[in-house]
Amino acid sequence: MLRSAMFSVLKPLLRFAASRPHALRHVVDPSELREALDALGIRAGEMNDASEVLGALFECLNRAPGLSGADDAGTGNVSVVDRTFGLMLSEEVRCNVTTCHRVTHIVPQHVEYFMIITATGLRDVRAVIDAAPAEHISTGRIIREIESQNVKRCDNDPPHHGCNTPTPVTRTLHNIPAVFTLQLVWEPDVPGEAIAGTLSLVDTILDLKEVFAGSNCPGNMPTYALHGMFCYYGQHYFAFINRGPLEPESTQEWVMFDDATVLAVGNWSQVIAKCRAGRIQPSVLFYQQHR
């Protein structure tokens, strides 16, 4: 019942967005949406994680008539949310010991909406990658190195009878999402310089074939361009949207939304400078299909 009420609030907002894609200055009153979220436990006036709010919205949309995919055989009964944001992932441990080569710890295909990494992980892993200080190391490569640190032992219990060798977990992406969402988790009381240092490692063009290397993603996987992000400082959220070209970065036109205030910021370097000065921490980053 509560989720139906949520969808009844979201429906006119979604219809408005679809009918007026270029309405840059129209203000939408969020009061009803805040009340509906409050009924789901996302309390008004409290500081909820942006990914938790998105999760609640996605769950409601996944149950909504016409969006759930339950009546649409042409989409394989996959919901609109899953087709747009869903990462169809599986994982397993592939032992590379010559006398073993067993595959254990198999997790079947399932949907996740975010790839979660820590800000400290980005900085620390970049620091230990063997490269010249001035050499650019892509975000995709850094994430792959972070993922490789997820290690399990080759399962030596029945029925596998593996060799117990520590082995990185292999994750495979089976679909091509319209939007790839990256969640950044920050340490407490992070200074502005650390925020800037982290964002300097975030590319605005992301190649998922670097993240899921080898044959661990579809061969025709496109690149993805950073289009928007939810950020916070203290007890307050901001949003940044790029309304300009996707590349080069110097021509991007990022805009910051702070409640009723809309501020033109500039290119990606200027966004980093803005976040450094205001200690603004990007939390959820949205990459859209690029090319």
N, C-alpha and C positions, 0 to 999 in steps of 0.2 A: 504494500500500500504506500509506504513512504517512498519507494523507488518510483512508483507510478506518479506520485506528486512531483518528484524531481524531474521526471521526463516532461511533465506538463509545463514546467517552468522553462526547461531547456528548449522545447520545441519551437516556440516563437523566436527565441534568440537565434537558433540555427537557421530558421526560415529567413530571418532578417539578414543574416550574414550571407546566405546563398543568393538572396535577391538583390543585395546592394554591395557587391564586392569592392566598389571604389568609394564607398561612403566614408571618407576619412574623418569627418568632424561630427558625426552623429553620436550622441552620448546615449548609452544604454543603461538604464537604472538597474543595478545589481541587487536591489533589496530583496526581491522574491527569491533569487538564487541563494542569497545568504541564509534566508529563512529555511529554505529547503535543505541546504547543507547542514544547518543547525539541527534539523530533525533527524539527520543521519549520524549525528555525533560530531560533526565538524563545527565546533562551537564558534559562533560569532564573537569577535573580540579576543579569541585565543590564537596563539601562533602555531598553526598546524603546518606540517611539512607539505610542500607543494606537491610532491609525488603522492602523498596520502589523499589530498583533495582530488587530484587527477584520477587516482584509483577508484574513488567513490563515484566520480562522474562516469568513468568507463564502465563500471559495473552496472550503473543505471541504464546507460545506452545499450549495453549488451543484452538487456532484458526487454528493451523497448520494441513494440510491434513495428515491423518494417526495417528495423536495424539489427535485429538479433541474428539474421541469416537463417532462422529456422524454417522459413517458408520460401527460401530462394535456392532452388537446386542448382542454379547456374553459378553460384559462388561456393558450392560445396558446403553449404550450411555454415559458412564462416561469417561472423558478424562484421559490420562496417568498421567498428573499432579495431577488431583484430586484423582486418585487411589493411587498415591505414597505419596503425601503430604497432601491431603485434610482431614480435620476433619469434618465429617457430624454431625452437632450439631443441637439440638433444645433446647428450654428453656421454662420454665413456672414457675408460682408461685403456689405452692401447700400449701394451707392454712391448718395448723394443729390445728386450733381451733375446739373443739369438736362439736360445734353447726353450723359450717360452712363447712369446708372441700371442699371449692370450688377450682377449678383450673382456674387461670386467667393469664393475660399477656402472652399468648401463642405466641411463635415465632416458626414457622414451621421449618422443617429441612432445613439447608443451609450449604454451605461449607465455612470454614475458614481455612487459611493456617498456622496460628501462634496462640499459646496461649501466651498472653502478660501479663507479671507481672513486677512490679518495683523492683529494687534492694533494695530500702528502705523498700518496703513491705516484702520482704524475711527476712530482718534483724529484722524489728520491730515485725513481727508476731512470729518469732522464740523466740524473747525475752519474749513474754507474754504467750507462751505455758507452761502449768504447767508441768515442767519436771526438773530433776536435770541438772545443768549446763553441766555436762560431758555426759549426756545421748544423744545418737544420735537420732535426729528427722528427719525422711526421708523428702526429697524434696517433694514427693507426698503429704504427710500430710500437710506440710506448704502451698503448693498451694491450697489444699482443704480448709484450714482455710482462706486463702486470698479470695477464691471464695465465701465463706459463708458470707463475709462482703458485698456482692452485694445484697442489700435488697430493695424490693418494697412492697407497701401496697396491701393487698388483695383488688381487684378492687370492689368498692361498687357502681359503675355506672351500669345502665342497659346495657346488659341483665344479668350481673353476680350477682349484688346485694350482693356483698361480705361484709365482716365485717370490712374492712379497717385496719386490723392488719398488722404491718410490718412483712414481711416474707422473708427469703432468697430465691433468685432465684435458681431454680434447672436446671442445664444444663446436658443434656444427650448426650453421644457420641454413635452414631449408627453404626460406622464402625471400622475396624481395619486398620489404615494407615500403610503403609510400613515404613514411616518416621514420627516421631513426632517432631515438630519444636517449640522451646521455644524462645520467644523474651524477652530479658532483657532490661528494660528502666532505664537509669542511671540519677542520679541527676547531676547538673553542678559541675565542679571542684572537683570531687570525689578523695579523697586521696588514696594512695596505700593500707593502712591498711583496709579501708572500702571495697576496691575491693577484698582483700584477705578474709575478713570476709564474704562477700557475696558468693564468690566461695567455701568457706568451707561448705556452706549450699547446694551446688549443687552436688547431687549424680551423679556418672557416670552410675549407673543402676537405672532406673526410672520405677515405677509400676503405670500405669495409673488407675488401679483399686483402688488405694488410692486417686487419684484425683477425679475420677467419682465414688464415693463410692456407695455401695448398688447395685441396679439393673440398675444403670445409665450408663452402658457400657456393651458391649458383655461379656458373662461369660468366653469365651476362650481368653480374651485379653492377649497377651504376655507381658513380660517386655521389656524395651527398653534400649539400651546402647548408651551412648554419644560417637559419632564417630568424630564429627568435629564442629568447630564454627568460625564465623566471628567476629573479634574484631577490636577495633579502639583506637587510642590515638591521640588527637589533630586533625590534618587534614590527618590522615594516617590510612589505614586499614591493618590488618594482618589476616592470617588464621591459625588455628591449626587443625591438623588431627592426629588421633590415628592410626598408622599403625601396632600396635602390638596387643596382646591379649586384649579382652574386660574386663576381670577380672582375677585375682584380680587387684586392682588399682596399686599395687606396680610393676606389670609386664608390664604395658602399655608403649607404645613407642610413645609419642607425638612429632610431628614435627611442627615447626613454618615456615610459608611461608611469607616472607617479600619482595615483589617484586621479584627480581632475587636471593635473598638470601634464602637458605633453612637451617634451624638450628635444629638439634636434641635437644630436651628439656629434655625428660625423662618421668617419671610417672606423674600422676595427681597432686601430691603434688608439684612437680617441676614446673608444669604449673602455679599453683597458685603463687608460689614464683616468677616466671618470670613476671606474670601480676602485682604483687605487686611492684616489682622493677621498671617496666617500666610504671606503671599506665595504663596498657592495660585493656580496658573494653570489655568483651565479649558481643556481641550484639544479635547474632542469633546463637542458639545452636541446632544441629541436632542429634536426637536420632534415631537409627535404631532398627528394631525388633531384639530381642536377643533370648529369649527362653520362 
